[in-house]
Amino acid sequence: MWLTRMAMSDEAKPTGSQASPYTYAQAGVSIDAGNALVRAIGPLARSTRRPGADADLGGFGGVFDPKAAGYSDPLLVAANDGVGTKLKLAIEHDAHDGVGIDLVAMCVNDLIVQAAEPLFFLDYYASGKLDNTVATRVIAGIAEGCRQAGCALIGGETAEMPGMYADGDYDLAGFCVGAVERERLLTGDKVASGDVILGLASNGVHSNGFSLVRRLATDKGWTLDAPAPFDGSRTLLDTLMAPTRIYVRSLLPLVQAGRIHALAHITGGGLLENIPRVMPAGCHAVVDAGTWELPALIAFLQSEGAIVPEEMARTFNCGIGMVVVLAEDEVAGVTEALEAAGEQVFRIGRVYAGEKGCTVAGPAGTFASAGNWTATHHG
């Protein structure tokens, strides 16, 4: 048996450099550090408990009970995502506390656009050598994001893989499952000519476009820990690292009440590529970019990079993190409810009869979507 210490003849005993037994720790993986991390994050996971998720971490799989969550005929909706190269700024500047919120936001905001309530979340944290201090800060952010979204953190995976990552580097992935009663699923089929388009303000760049942000920072020699040129009360780094806004609690009562026809999470691809994904055949969205002011951070990025407006509209959220499509007679009531929930709401456009797609028009010009409506999240 392999667990039994076997006696060896002198001829069979290892010699030279093989005289000492190998261990996993020698190869760069600490099982003890991994166990210590699980113990440290246990209270964080417990702080996200909700009906349907009551078990502690440590099992081989997370368990969720939809019946206990109050569902009778649910459809399950799943989403997964990462944070992209925003992580490089977090790693380079010891700014780990918000990226866990970003991770959750990128998943749960994708669920709410189909009217799904986020139920449970799992994370994947991978590094070359586990740093429990950093990992705990990241997972504390994940737990905070779960609390904001009302979902339970029921498990995850911490992978220590020597040689796969440079010293200090780590990567994140998140997986979330939500549920919606069958008759409440949002598919965009209710969208019609004459519907109004509202925009909910973003928190900043959110988690897309950071490869371009980092290129600008390098080429322009920005001092990220200095006050932002457009906001002397915050550093430039703080404005860039502001966590992605989570819209779930504001929108969930409205989609459950059937008051919204469609939602679009404005991520990679910007307004031009994401709005058409919820337009049915025969409907064309027209967005008036003059109906809200470009946030100072995003205007700064455009100015520093001399980025043309069309590129801005398909790279950054340009100040709109979520789009709401609804009937004209619902606009006043839904706007009031969203503002009461803490959202800043703009009336930004309308749906017209026409070829499926989106046009963004404003003082800087008019731009139409190119027809790629399966946009993925770009880092």
KOLBA-362707 format. One record per residue (C-alpha): y, z, x; residue in three letters. Coordinates in steps of 0.5 Angstrom, whole numbers. Example, Ala and Ser with C-alpha at 12.3 -4.5 7.8 and 13.67 -1.06 7.14 Angstrom:
<sites>
<site c2="-9" c3="16" c1="25" type="Ala"/>
<site c2="-2" c3="14" c1="27" type="Ser"/>
</sites>
This chain:
<sites>
<site c2="0" c3="0" c1="0" type="Met"/>
<site c2="7" c3="-2" c1="3" type="Trp"/>
<site c2="10" c3="5" c1="1" type="Leu"/>
<site c2="5" c3="8" c1="6" type="Thr"/>
<site c2="6" c3="10" c1="13" type="Arg"/>
<site c2="0" c3="6" c1="16" type="Met"/>
<site c2="-3" c3="8" c1="23" type="Ala"/>
<site c2="-2" c3="2" c1="28" type="Met"/>
<site c2="-6" c3="1" c1="35" type="Ser"/>
<site c2="-2" c3="1" c1="41" type="Asp"/>
<site c2="-3" c3="-7" c1="41" type="Glu"/>
<site c2="0" c3="-7" c1="34" type="Ala"/>
<site c2="6" c3="-3" c1="35" type="Lys"/>
<site c2="13" c3="-7" c1="36" type="Pro"/>
<site c2="16" c3="-7" c1="43" type="Thr"/>
<site c2="23" c3="-8" c1="46" type="Gly"/>
<site c2="28" c3="-10" c1="41" type="Ser"/>
<site c2="24" c3="-9" c1="35" type="Gln"/>
<site c2="22" c3="-2" c1="37" type="Ala"/>
<site c2="27" c3="1" c1="32" type="Ser"/>
<site c2="26" c3="0" c1="24" type="Pro"/>
<site c2="31" c3="-5" c1="21" type="Tyr"/>
<site c2="35" c3="-2" c1="15" type="Thr"/>
<site c2="39" c3="-6" c1="9" type="Tyr"/>
<site c2="45" c3="-2" c1="12" type="Ala"/>
<site c2="44" c3="-5" c1="19" type="Gln"/>
<site c2="44" c3="-12" c1="16" type="Ala"/>
<site c2="51" c3="-10" c1="13" type="Gly"/>
<site c2="49" c3="-8" c1="6" type="Val"/>
<site c2="50" c3="0" c1="4" type="Ser"/>
<site c2="46" c3="2" c1="-2" type="Ile"/>
<site c2="49" c3="9" c1="-2" type="Asp"/>
<site c2="56" c3="6" c1="-3" type="Ala"/>
<site c2="54" c3="2" c1="-9" type="Gly"/>
<site c2="51" c3="8" c1="-12" type="Asn"/>
<site c2="58" c3="12" c1="-10" type="Ala"/>
<site c2="62" c3="6" c1="-14" type="Leu"/>
<site c2="58" c3="7" c1="-20" type="Val"/>
<site c2="59" c3="14" c1="-20" type="Arg"/>
<site c2="66" c3="13" c1="-19" type="Ala"/>
<site c2="67" c3="8" c1="-25" type="Ile"/>
<site c2="63" c3="11" c1="-30" type="Gly"/>
<site c2="69" c3="15" c1="-33" type="Pro"/>
<site c2="73" c3="8" c1="-33" type="Leu"/>
<site c2="67" c3="5" c1="-37" type="Ala"/>
<site c2="67" c3="11" c1="-42" type="Arg"/>
<site c2="74" c3="11" c1="-43" type="Ser"/>
<site c2="73" c3="4" c1="-46" type="Thr"/>
<site c2="68" c3="6" c1="-51" type="Arg"/>
<site c2="68" c3="3" c1="-58" type="Arg"/>
<site c2="64" c3="3" c1="-65" type="Pro"/>
<site c2="57" c3="-1" c1="-63" type="Gly"/>
<site c2="58" c3="1" c1="-55" type="Ala"/>
<site c2="56" c3="8" c1="-54" type="Asp"/>
<site c2="51" c3="8" c1="-48" type="Ala"/>
<site c2="53" c3="10" c1="-41" type="Asp"/>
<site c2="53" c3="5" c1="-35" type="Leu"/>
<site c2="46" c3="4" c1="-31" type="Gly"/>
<site c2="41" c3="1" c1="-35" type="Gly"/>
<site c2="39" c3="-6" c1="-33" type="Phe"/>
<site c2="43" c3="-9" c1="-39" type="Gly"/>
<site c2="48" c3="-7" c1="-43" type="Gly"/>
<site c2="47" c3="-6" c1="-51" type="Val"/>
<site c2="52" c3="-7" c1="-57" type="Phe"/>
<site c2="50" c3="-6" c1="-64" type="Asp"/>
<site c2="54" c3="-11" c1="-68" type="Pro"/>
<site c2="52" c3="-8" c1="-75" type="Lys"/>
<site c2="55" c3="-1" c1="-72" type="Ala"/>
<site c2="62" c3="-5" c1="-71" type="Ala"/>
<site c2="62" c3="-7" c1="-78" type="Gly"/>
<site c2="60" c3="-14" c1="-78" type="Tyr"/>
<site c2="55" c3="-17" c1="-84" type="Ser"/>
<site c2="54" c3="-24" c1="-82" type="Asp"/>
<site c2="58" c3="-25" c1="-75" type="Pro"/>
<site c2="58" c3="-31" c1="-71" type="Leu"/>
<site c2="58" c3="-29" c1="-63" type="Leu"/>
<site c2="63" c3="-33" c1="-59" type="Val"/>
<site c2="63" c3="-32" c1="-51" type="Ala"/>
<site c2="68" c3="-33" c1="-46" type="Ala"/>
<site c2="68" c3="-33" c1="-38" type="Asn"/>
<site c2="73" c3="-33" c1="-33" type="Asp"/>
<site c2="76" c3="-31" c1="-26" type="Gly"/>
<site c2="83" c3="-30" c1="-23" type="Val"/>
<site c2="83" c3="-35" c1="-19" type="Gly"/>
<site c2="87" c3="-35" c1="-12" type="Thr"/>
<site c2="92" c3="-30" c1="-15" type="Lys"/>
<site c2="87" c3="-26" c1="-12" type="Leu"/>
<site c2="89" c3="-28" c1="-5" type="Lys"/>
<site c2="96" c3="-25" c1="-6" type="Leu"/>
<site c2="93" c3="-18" c1="-8" type="Ala"/>
<site c2="88" c3="-18" c1="-2" type="Ile"/>
<site c2="94" c3="-20" c1="3" type="Glu"/>
<site c2="99" c3="-15" c1="0" type="His"/>
<site c2="94" c3="-9" c1="-3" type="Asp"/>
<site c2="96" c3="-11" c1="-10" type="Ala"/>
<site c2="89" c3="-10" c1="-13" type="His"/>
<site c2="91" c3="-6" c1="-19" type="Asp"/>
<site c2="93" c3="-11" c1="-24" type="Gly"/>
<site c2="88" c3="-16" c1="-23" type="Val"/>
<site c2="83" c3="-13" c1="-27" type="Gly"/>
<site c2="87" c3="-14" c1="-33" type="Ile"/>
<site c2="88" c3="-21" c1="-31" type="Asp"/>
<site c2="81" c3="-22" c1="-31" type="Leu"/>
<site c2="80" c3="-19" c1="-38" type="Val"/>
<site c2="86" c3="-23" c1="-41" type="Ala"/>
<site c2="83" c3="-29" c1="-39" type="Met"/>
<site c2="77" c3="-28" c1="-43" type="Cys"/>
<site c2="79" c3="-24" c1="-49" type="Val"/>
<site c2="85" c3="-29" c1="-50" type="Asn"/>
<site c2="80" c3="-35" c1="-50" type="Asp"/>
<site c2="76" c3="-31" c1="-56" type="Leu"/>
<site c2="82" c3="-29" c1="-60" type="Ile"/>
<site c2="84" c3="-37" c1="-61" type="Val"/>
<site c2="77" c3="-37" c1="-65" type="Gln"/>
<site c2="79" c3="-31" c1="-69" type="Ala"/>
<site c2="73" c3="-27" c1="-65" type="Ala"/>
<site c2="74" c3="-20" c1="-64" type="Glu"/>
<site c2="72" c3="-18" c1="-57" type="Pro"/>
<site c2="67" c3="-13" c1="-57" type="Leu"/>
<site c2="64" c3="-12" c1="-50" type="Phe"/>
<site c2="66" c3="-14" c1="-43" type="Phe"/>
<site c2="62" c3="-15" c1="-36" type="Leu"/>
<site c2="65" c3="-16" c1="-29" type="Asp"/>
<site c2="62" c3="-19" c1="-23" type="Tyr"/>
<site c2="65" c3="-16" c1="-16" type="Tyr"/>
<site c2="63" c3="-19" c1="-10" type="Ala"/>
<site c2="65" c3="-18" c1="-3" type="Ser"/>
<site c2="63" c3="-18" c1="4" type="Gly"/>
<site c2="63" c3="-11" c1="5" type="Lys"/>
<site c2="64" c3="-6" c1="0" type="Leu"/>
<site c2="71" c3="-2" c1="0" type="Asp"/>
<site c2="70" c3="3" c1="-6" type="Asn"/>
<site c2="77" c3="5" c1="-6" type="Thr"/>
<site c2="79" c3="-3" c1="-7" type="Val"/>
<site c2="74" c3="-4" c1="-12" type="Ala"/>
<site c2="75" c3="2" c1="-16" type="Thr"/>
<site c2="83" c3="0" c1="-17" type="Arg"/>
<site c2="80" c3="-7" c1="-19" type="Val"/>
<site c2="75" c3="-4" c1="-24" type="Ile"/>
<site c2="80" c3="1" c1="-26" type="Ala"/>
<site c2="85" c3="-5" c1="-28" type="Gly"/>
<site c2="79" c3="-8" c1="-32" type="Ile"/>
<site c2="78" c3="-2" c1="-36" type="Ala"/>
<site c2="85" c3="-2" c1="-38" type="Glu"/>
<site c2="85" c3="-9" c1="-40" type="Gly"/>
<site c2="79" c3="-7" c1="-44" type="Cys"/>
<site c2="83" c3="-2" c1="-47" type="Arg"/>
<site c2="88" c3="-6" c1="-49" type="Gln"/>
<site c2="84" c3="-11" c1="-52" type="Ala"/>
<site c2="79" c3="-6" c1="-56" type="Gly"/>
<site c2="73" c3="-8" c1="-52" type="Cys"/>
<site c2="68" c3="-4" c1="-49" type="Ala"/>
<site c2="66" c3="-5" c1="-41" type="Leu"/>
<site c2="59" c3="-4" c1="-42" type="Ile"/>
<site c2="56" c3="-6" c1="-35" type="Gly"/>
<site c2="57" c3="-11" c1="-29" type="Gly"/>
<site c2="55" c3="-13" c1="-22" type="Glu"/>
<site c2="57" c3="-11" c1="-15" type="Thr"/>
<site c2="55" c3="-15" c1="-10" type="Ala"/>
<site c2="55" c3="-14" c1="-2" type="Glu"/>
<site c2="54" c3="-20" c1="1" type="Met"/>
<site c2="55" c3="-20" c1="9" type="Pro"/>
<site c2="57" c3="-27" c1="12" type="Gly"/>
<site c2="59" c3="-30" c1="5" type="Met"/>
<site c2="66" c3="-27" c1="5" type="Tyr"/>
<site c2="72" c3="-26" c1="10" type="Ala"/>
<site c2="73" c3="-19" c1="12" type="Asp"/>
<site c2="77" c3="-15" c1="6" type="Gly"/>
<site c2="76" c3="-21" c1="1" type="Asp"/>
<site c2="73" c3="-21" c1="-5" type="Tyr"/>
<site c2="72" c3="-25" c1="-12" type="Asp"/>
<site c2="72" c3="-23" c1="-19" type="Leu"/>
<site c2="69" c3="-26" c1="-25" type="Ala"/>
<site c2="69" c3="-24" c1="-32" type="Gly"/>
<site c2="64" c3="-25" c1="-38" type="Phe"/>
<site c2="66" c3="-23" c1="-45" type="Cys"/>
<site c2="63" c3="-23" c1="-52" type="Val"/>
<site c2="66" c3="-23" c1="-59" type="Gly"/>
<site c2="64" c3="-24" c1="-66" type="Ala"/>
<site c2="68" c3="-27" c1="-72" type="Val"/>
<site c2="65" c3="-27" c1="-79" type="Glu"/>
<site c2="63" c3="-34" c1="-81" type="Arg"/>
<site c2="68" c3="-36" c1="-86" type="Glu"/>
<site c2="74" c3="-33" c1="-81" type="Arg"/>
<site c2="72" c3="-38" c1="-75" type="Leu"/>
<site c2="78" c3="-42" c1="-73" type="Leu"/>
<site c2="76" c3="-49" c1="-71" type="Thr"/>
<site c2="83" c3="-52" c1="-72" type="Gly"/>
<site c2="80" c3="-56" c1="-78" type="Asp"/>
<site c2="86" c3="-53" c1="-82" type="Lys"/>
<site c2="91" c3="-55" c1="-78" type="Val"/>
<site c2="95" c3="-61" c1="-82" type="Ala"/>
<site c2="102" c3="-65" c1="-82" type="Ser"/>
<site c2="108" c3="-60" c1="-83" type="Gly"/>
<site c2="105" c3="-54" c1="-80" type="Asp"/>
<site c2="109" c3="-50" c1="-76" type="Val"/>
<site c2="108" c3="-48" c1="-68" type="Ile"/>
<site c2="110" c3="-41" c1="-66" type="Leu"/>
<site c2="110" c3="-39" c1="-59" type="Gly"/>
<site c2="109" c3="-32" c1="-56" type="Leu"/>
<site c2="112" c3="-30" c1="-50" type="Ala"/>
<site c2="108" c3="-30" c1="-43" type="Ser"/>
<site c2="109" c3="-24" c1="-38" type="Asn"/>
<site c2="110" c3="-29" c1="-32" type="Gly"/>
<site c2="106" c3="-34" c1="-29" type="Val"/>
<site c2="100" c3="-30" c1="-32" type="His"/>
<site c2="93" c3="-33" c1="-28" type="Ser"/>
<site c2="95" c3="-40" c1="-27" type="Asn"/>
<site c2="98" c3="-44" c1="-22" type="Gly"/>
<site c2="98" c3="-40" c1="-16" type="Phe"/>
<site c2="95" c3="-45" c1="-11" type="Ser"/>
<site c2="102" c3="-48" c1="-12" type="Leu"/>
<site c2="105" c3="-41" c1="-12" type="Val"/>
<site c2="102" c3="-39" c1="-5" type="Arg"/>
<site c2="104" c3="-46" c1="-2" type="Arg"/>
<site c2="111" c3="-45" c1="-4" type="Leu"/>
<site c2="111" c3="-38" c1="-1" type="Ala"/>
<site c2="108" c3="-41" c1="5" type="Thr"/>
<site c2="113" c3="-47" c1="6" type="Asp"/>
<site c2="119" c3="-43" c1="4" type="Lys"/>
<site c2="118" c3="-37" c1="8" type="Gly"/>
<site c2="119" c3="-32" c1="2" type="Trp"/>
<site c2="119" c3="-25" c1="4" type="Thr"/>
<site c2="115" c3="-22" c1="-2" type="Leu"/>
<site c2="116" c3="-15" c1="-1" type="Asp"/>
<site c2="124" c3="-16" c1="-2" type="Ala"/>
<site c2="128" c3="-16" c1="-8" type="Pro"/>
<site c2="127" c3="-22" c1="-13" type="Ala"/>
<site c2="133" c3="-27" c1="-12" type="Pro"/>
<site c2="133" c3="-27" c1="-20" type="Phe"/>
<site c2="132" c3="-20" c1="-21" type="Asp"/>
<site c2="134" c3="-15" c1="-16" type="Gly"/>
<site c2="130" c3="-9" c1="-19" type="Ser"/>
<site c2="123" c3="-12" c1="-18" type="Arg"/>
<site c2="120" c3="-15" c1="-11" type="Thr"/>
<site c2="118" c3="-22" c1="-12" type="Leu"/>
<site c2="111" c3="-20" c1="-11" type="Leu"/>
<site c2="111" c3="-15" c1="-17" type="Asp"/>
<site c2="114" c3="-21" c1="-21" type="Thr"/>
<site c2="108" c3="-26" c1="-19" type="Leu"/>
<site c2="103" c3="-20" c1="-20" type="Met"/>
<site c2="105" c3="-18" c1="-27" type="Ala"/>
<site c2="98" c3="-18" c1="-31" type="Pro"/>
<site c2="97" c3="-23" c1="-36" type="Thr"/>
<site c2="99" c3="-21" c1="-43" type="Arg"/>
<site c2="93" c3="-19" c1="-48" type="Ile"/>
<site c2="95" c3="-22" c1="-55" type="Tyr"/>
<site c2="89" c3="-19" c1="-58" type="Val"/>
<site c2="91" c3="-13" c1="-62" type="Arg"/>
<site c2="97" c3="-17" c1="-64" type="Ser"/>
<site c2="93" c3="-23" c1="-67" type="Leu"/>
<site c2="87" c3="-20" c1="-70" type="Leu"/>
<site c2="89" c3="-17" c1="-76" type="Pro"/>
<site c2="93" c3="-24" c1="-78" type="Leu"/>
<site c2="87" c3="-28" c1="-76" type="Val"/>
<site c2="82" c3="-24" c1="-80" type="Gln"/>
<site c2="87" c3="-24" c1="-86" type="Ala"/>
<site c2="86" c3="-32" c1="-86" type="Gly"/>
<site c2="94" c3="-33" c1="-84" type="Arg"/>
<site c2="93" c3="-37" c1="-78" type="Ile"/>
<site c2="91" c3="-44" c1="-78" type="His"/>
<site c2="90" c3="-45" c1="-70" type="Ala"/>
<site c2="91" c3="-41" c1="-64" type="Leu"/>
<site c2="92" c3="-44" c1="-57" type="Ala"/>
<site c2="92" c3="-40" c1="-50" type="His"/>
<site c2="96" c3="-43" c1="-45" type="Ile"/>
<site c2="93" c3="-43" c1="-39" type="Thr"/>
<site c2="91" c3="-48" c1="-34" type="Gly"/>
<site c2="94" c3="-55" c1="-36" type="Gly"/>
<site c2="100" c3="-52" c1="-39" type="Gly"/>
<site c2="103" c3="-54" c1="-46" type="Leu"/>
<site c2="101" c3="-61" c1="-45" type="Leu"/>
<site c2="93" c3="-60" c1="-44" type="Glu"/>
<site c2="92" c3="-54" c1="-48" type="Asn"/>
<site c2="95" c3="-55" c1="-55" type="Ile"/>
<site c2="91" c3="-62" c1="-56" type="Pro"/>
<site c2="85" c3="-58" c1="-56" type="Arg"/>
<site c2="86" c3="-55" c1="-63" type="Val"/>
<site c2="89" c3="-61" c1="-66" type="Met"/>
<site c2="84" c3="-64" c1="-71" type="Pro"/>
<site c2="84" c3="-72" c1="-71" type="Ala"/>
<site c2="90" c3="-75" c1="-74" type="Gly"/>
<site c2="95" c3="-69" c1="-72" type="Cys"/>
<site c2="100" c3="-69" c1="-67" type="His"/>
<site c2="104" c3="-63" c1="-64" type="Ala"/>
<site c2="111" c3="-64" c1="-62" type="Val"/>
<site c2="114" c3="-58" c1="-58" type="Val"/>
<site c2="122" c3="-57" c1="-57" type="Asp"/>
<site c2="123" c3="-54" c1="-50" type="Ala"/>
<site c2="130" c3="-53" c1="-52" type="Gly"/>
<site c2="128" c3="-47" c1="-57" type="Thr"/>
<site c2="127" c3="-42" c1="-52" type="Trp"/>
<site c2="129" c3="-41" c1="-45" type="Glu"/>
<site c2="125" c3="-42" c1="-39" type="Leu"/>
<site c2="124" c3="-35" c1="-36" type="Pro"/>
<site c2="128" c3="-33" c1="-29" type="Ala"/>
<site c2="121" c3="-33" c1="-25" type="Leu"/>
<site c2="119" c3="-40" c1="-27" type="Ile"/>
<site c2="126" c3="-43" c1="-27" type="Ala"/>
<site c2="126" c3="-40" c1="-19" type="Phe"/>
<site c2="119" c3="-44" c1="-18" type="Leu"/>
<site c2="121" c3="-50" c1="-21" type="Gln"/>
<site c2="128" c3="-50" c1="-17" type="Ser"/>
<site c2="124" c3="-48" c1="-10" type="Glu"/>
<site c2="119" c3="-53" c1="-11" type="Gly"/>
<site c2="124" c3="-59" c1="-14" type="Ala"/>
<site c2="118" c3="-59" c1="-19" type="Ile"/>
<site c2="119" c3="-65" c1="-24" type="Val"/>
<site c2="119" c3="-62" c1="-32" type="Pro"/>
<site c2="112" c3="-66" c1="-33" type="Glu"/>
<site c2="109" c3="-63" c1="-28" type="Glu"/>
<site c2="112" c3="-56" c1="-30" type="Met"/>
<site c2="109" c3="-57" c1="-37" type="Ala"/>
<site c2="102" c3="-58" c1="-35" type="Arg"/>
<site c2="102" c3="-53" c1="-29" type="Thr"/>
<site c2="105" c3="-47" c1="-31" type="Phe"/>
<site c2="106" c3="-43" c1="-38" type="Asn"/>
<site c2="113" c3="-44" c1="-38" type="Cys"/>
<site c2="114" c3="-38" c1="-42" type="Gly"/>
<site c2="109" c3="-39" c1="-47" type="Ile"/>
<site c2="103" c3="-35" c1="-47" type="Gly"/>
<site c2="100" c3="-37" c1="-53" type="Met"/>
<site c2="101" c3="-42" c1="-59" type="Val"/>
<site c2="100" c3="-40" c1="-66" type="Val"/>
<site c2="100" c3="-46" c1="-71" type="Val"/>
<site c2="101" c3="-44" c1="-79" type="Leu"/>
<site c2="103" c3="-46" c1="-85" type="Ala"/>
<site c2="111" c3="-46" c1="-87" type="Glu"/>
<site c2="110" c3="-41" c1="-92" type="Asp"/>
<site c2="107" c3="-36" c1="-87" type="Glu"/>
<site c2="112" c3="-37" c1="-82" type="Val"/>
<site c2="117" c3="-31" c1="-84" type="Ala"/>
<site c2="111" c3="-26" c1="-85" type="Gly"/>
<site c2="107" c3="-27" c1="-79" type="Val"/>
<site c2="113" c3="-27" c1="-75" type="Thr"/>
<site c2="115" c3="-21" c1="-77" type="Glu"/>
<site c2="108" c3="-18" c1="-76" type="Ala"/>
<site c2="108" c3="-20" c1="-69" type="Leu"/>
<site c2="115" c3="-18" c1="-67" type="Glu"/>
<site c2="113" c3="-11" c1="-70" type="Ala"/>
<site c2="107" c3="-11" c1="-66" type="Ala"/>
<site c2="111" c3="-12" c1="-59" type="Gly"/>
<site c2="111" c3="-20" c1="-59" type="Glu"/>
<site c2="117" c3="-24" c1="-57" type="Gln"/>
<site c2="116" c3="-30" c1="-62" type="Val"/>
<site c2="120" c3="-37" c1="-62" type="Phe"/>
<site c2="119" c3="-43" c1="-67" type="Arg"/>
<site c2="118" c3="-48" c1="-62" type="Ile"/>
<site c2="115" c3="-54" c1="-66" type="Gly"/>
<site c2="111" c3="-58" c1="-71" type="Arg"/>
<site c2="105" c3="-62" c1="-73" type="Val"/>
<site c2="106" c3="-69" c1="-75" type="Tyr"/>
<site c2="101" c3="-74" c1="-77" type="Ala"/>
<site c2="99" c3="-79" c1="-71" type="Gly"/>
<site c2="94" c3="-79" c1="-66" type="Glu"/>
<site c2="91" c3="-73" c1="-63" type="Lys"/>
<site c2="95" c3="-70" c1="-58" type="Gly"/>
<site c2="102" c3="-66" c1="-56" type="Cys"/>
<site c2="109" c3="-68" c1="-54" type="Thr"/>
<site c2="114" c3="-64" c1="-50" type="Val"/>
<site c2="121" c3="-66" c1="-51" type="Ala"/>
<site c2="127" c3="-63" c1="-49" type="Gly"/>
<site c2="134" c3="-63" c1="-45" type="Pro"/>
<site c2="129" c3="-65" c1="-39" type="Ala"/>
<site c2="126" c3="-71" c1="-42" type="Gly"/>
<site c2="120" c3="-72" c1="-46" type="Thr"/>
<site c2="112" c3="-72" c1="-44" type="Phe"/>
<site c2="106" c3="-73" c1="-48" type="Ala"/>
<site c2="99" c3="-71" c1="-46" type="Ser"/>
<site c2="94" c3="-75" c1="-43" type="Ala"/>
<site c2="88" c3="-75" c1="-47" type="Gly"/>
<site c2="84" c3="-70" c1="-43" type="Asn"/>
<site c2="83" c3="-64" c1="-48" type="Trp"/>
<site c2="78" c3="-60" c1="-44" type="Thr"/>
<site c2="82" c3="-57" c1="-39" type="Ala"/>
<site c2="79" c3="-52" c1="-35" type="Thr"/>
<site c2="83" c3="-46" c1="-32" type="His"/>
<site c2="86" c3="-48" c1="-25" type="His"/>
<site c2="88" c3="-43" c1="-20" type="Gly"/>
</sites>
